[in-house]
């Protein structure tokens, strides 16, 4: 018999949210009602993933959810003993606290699920988590999408390495194009890109995005490969089933690798042209 209700409080960046999706699927199997309290900018992603969870905006506070505390289990990614005590006093049967930034151990998504069931085979997680349009069958004409930014500059492969990758891709696939994407947080990186590409190769283009929503739906229609750092966009590409190349510099791929059926991981000392 399914338990009645679980309430999930999820803050963090895009990659954090995406790596929580396998836990949500597990919770849907265990609870009659799954409530997710998350910043509203991520609501559409949860809805693309599943129509089961009931969504609340994390930025609007907890008052409405507190009325549902009695008999609920609660999951959170911040460890505040006072907050935990308050929820238990309101009737929560259990409060599960997860470490949002583990540096070792098994994969992050695996560790979340294994709080509720064991064991989890890591390979189970390497699947498509979002649907997308039909994939191109002509791999020789695949375009390459490169997102050279991330949530922290220490995670980023030098931009010159990504440009080297783009040049090699175009040389070996003469009928294709390469797209570099930038978001609102990538202003400095975009300026660096413009300085380094003053020669204006007509087959290297840019994609500028003002919203996560536009980024997701454009990426979902991409018929090609994706390359990037340990970043939210790389996790998104992998979970869409796109052939994804990811570079890790300051974080552990054993813990934070993107989940998907076509993911290839490279360490910081990798030469970007090796993927070809």
Steps between C-alpha positions, in 0.01 A plus 500: 500500500632844404573757768279805479717805436857621457605865481830577325675833553756553223722805463824518303611537141377339181730198526393440860135499397555267205693247708204491742260375230585130552405542866166653397426198283574272793277707728215469250522124549496531879249777576144576395577871492831666412533872569805688370586844634753647258574840341234577238757529219541121523131412503481439126786248524317299765187509283698381196632215713171393662145627550475332841669745741304789645717811470553789742729798459787484749538878486145552628564347842365193675174610661266300273717190525515518877127423501587166334776404742298258714566143386742606224859405445728793414818516293738794505849591382592735783577392853333739742421325831250771598315461169496120537366531856222735385383262229496206739300708748250567220452126458751389237568130554859525378736765363774379265798734464739455205848642461472730197874497422660159560858472377532123508308176516257372239323710238284778646174375344575148613556617859160672503311194383684265733361685800166342404598170334809286442685419294510733198710390206680805364428394140126527570538876511660534157177539309301775329308700759330740258332437166617678188427513128614214279878474481686547175626175348771676300781522754744629240304826477465557874546857613681567828356713780759634746410668829833626640366644827392356834405605850865565591807604302706229675288242318563643155729353237693789340299655220792448264459123548136515397594707194764238416229235529272703270772537235575126507130417476454723195813366332389137536130566434506754215124535456424576866489807725598572861285708735633666816227583753512769767258603772451806716782394737752457217566866411877487559532165326305627203730804470802271509340286230444805276865604538628153415271459200566834333585301186130413475478143377157491337441143618546595867189673629370616837175432683401758762235403755312724741309221674546140610167418334627610155828316553328171582261500206771602255730228631221243481480565125876478446597222259864456580752478782560719804822596680542687826634515853352346814198729476121503495483516117720189474269314739202613295652383171589161649151448644349579160699209357732724298857382435673700774870571562572643848821635653567484874763720661417569866218255576483120511338325202442196722257714701376758248510339154199586281243223462423381151554218249764684291732675747880511468704645787835677464734618774664842501817374330308366202572653162162600360578370150519145639123460480533474125 
